[in-house]
Structure formats: structure tokens, C-alpha cells
């Protein structure tokens, strides 16, 4: 990219586009209706409750939550509906509190059967994988039950483990490796539990399992495929000679891809392996240069550790122009936070690649991230 403003350029020659390069949030649109209960006495009471927190960065969001709470009383729903919303909010608040001190630490969520015991090769592989990820500075999240979940917690160790348990009619108890830990959370609702499995994870790792493992793996892939969660590595691990995930992969190819039910590029959203070495490499290598991503209105933003050279930027335009909305626009490089971007936990990577994304080609986007990591 040619630079027309050398005085503001990075020494590497990348010129930050002025429309993206700003640390000031865009102002609220004029005339935008403010979310409220619609009763002056109640709205004033809510404002009074929040008066002591006006400087908190989430004060406006908290105000809207209080408005929503009051609107529930007028929603016409049953008491059971309000109870469900109340329990959901309580569970999300508590889980957020538990995870918050570790926001800047990468975590891998491990899924797999509760029926796989310690003598199974998959159990030993789960222990080995978790040990190696913990040694690399990561933490491990499991469902806190027996089997593969226990293997994950054992491998990572208590201090680097989270247990995200679920309350069931037959009472799933926490495994001994995580029981009693301050990082053990027990949920009432599966859907809230799933939010934290995905939201807190920088990698999803799947060992053989039953309906729950297939459900959780398919949901993670769906969220990535539709852009509802940022790209993360999804690794499916068989034991050497095993065919569990190979057969699942064959189903995805022959039944989903070949019938046009997914795009061919969607098969690139996950990796199948029978090697712990390959699984660890896949998770760690995904963040070799790429750091994280987010939607920013009509734009898409990739945070990276290293800016591309002019040749590498030209290669992005050549190989991935199909990601641009309507085939228009370009990949631009920004140093520092872009306009409208919220702060992220430190360390904040120094560069952003910003472009108008078509918001459809997430399998192809994964291929672009792989290319960026190969720089």
C-alpha cells in the first residue's frame, strides 16, 4: 500500500487509514430513542440507583438491564418465565465473576465422554494434551464430570483448571480433580453453561463422546461458521488407529458438503488428528501471529502481532479478495485500536487488519488466518 503521509507512518511503511485509526468512540446517533421503562417515576428511580456508578464503563448497560428487569413485570409472561430469566442472569453473573481474574489467559475447552475410563488410550491422551497446554501457559475448561473431563482436569492440575458442571436429575457430581475448587461452577441450564464453554475458550478440543460431545462440537462449529463467535481452532482427537472422528469427518464430507448443505471451505473450520503433538501445535500455532477478531459495524477487524510487508498485503488482496463485501474495498493495516473498538485485556497486540467483510465466508476467513500465521 502506497503511503501518502510519511510523517504518520510506522517505520515499516504501513500507513494507518485515518477513518479507522482513532482511540475515540463514535458519538451516539442524534435522535436515537433511549431505552426506558416509560414511567417517569420508575425511570427516575433507576437513574438514582446508578448515580453512584456513573463513571463505570458499563453503567449504561447496567441501566438497560434494570429497565429490562422492570419490563418483565409487564411482559405478560408466566412467573416461570421470569424465574428462568432471573436464574439465567444470576448464573451468568456468577460465572463471569469466576472467569474475570483470568480474562487475559488463553483457555482450551475439552469435550468428551464421561464413560471413558482411565485405562482407555483416549483418557491418557486427554491427560497428556492438558499437561502440555498448561505447561504452555494455558488453562483447561471441562464439564467437571468423570471420564475425559476428569482427564482434562488431572492433566492441567487444579490451579490451571475450570470445572463447568451441570445440575442433572441424577446429579452429576464433580470429579475429584476439580471438586471443591474455587473455579468449579455448577449451572442449572445447559444453554448458559454452553455460553461459557465457548465464550471463555481460545480452542475447542473434542475427544470421542456421546450426544453431548457431538452437540457441543456441532454448536461450536455453527457459531464459528455463522460469525456468532470469533474463529478459534477446533481439534477432534482420535487415539492412534481410532476412527471415531474420521467417520464423523467422512459424514461431513459425504452428507453435508457433497449435498451442498455446507460450503467446501467449512471443512477447514476443524482439524482431525490422532496425535497429541498435532493437537497442541494446532492450538498454539493458531495464535502465532493472529490474536483475536471482532465485527465492527460493517467492518471486520483482525488483531495481529506482526504487520504484513507490502508483498504480504498484496498477497491478501490477491488470494482473499472474495472475502470483501461485494468484492469492493481493501485490506487495510491499522496501528493501535481502531475507531469504535473496545479495550481488550493486555497485552493488546499492536496491529489490526481491517476490511469490509461479506459476513458469510467464515471457512475462507479461517484460511486467511492460517495464511497470516505463516508470515
Buried (B, 14 or more C-beta within 10 A) or exposed (E): BEBEEEEEBBEEBBBBBEEBBBEEEEEEEEEEEEEBBEEEEBBEEBEEEBEEEEEEEEBBEBBBEBBBBBBEEEEEEEEEEBEBBEBBBEBBEEBEEBBEEBEEBBBBBBBBBBEBBEEBBBBBBBBBBBBBBBEEEBBBBBBBBBBBBBBBBBBBBBEBBBBBBBEEEEEBEBBEBBBEBEBBBBBBBBEBBBBBBBBBBBBBBBBBBEEBBBBBBEBBBEBBBEBEBBBBBBBBBBBEEBEBBEEBBEEBEEEBBEEEEBBEBBBBBBBBBBBBEBBBBBBBBBBBBBBBBBEBEEBBBBBBBBBBEEEBBEBBEEEBBEBBBEEEBBBBBBBBBBBBBEEBEEEBBBBBBBBBBBBBBBBBBBBBBBBBBEB
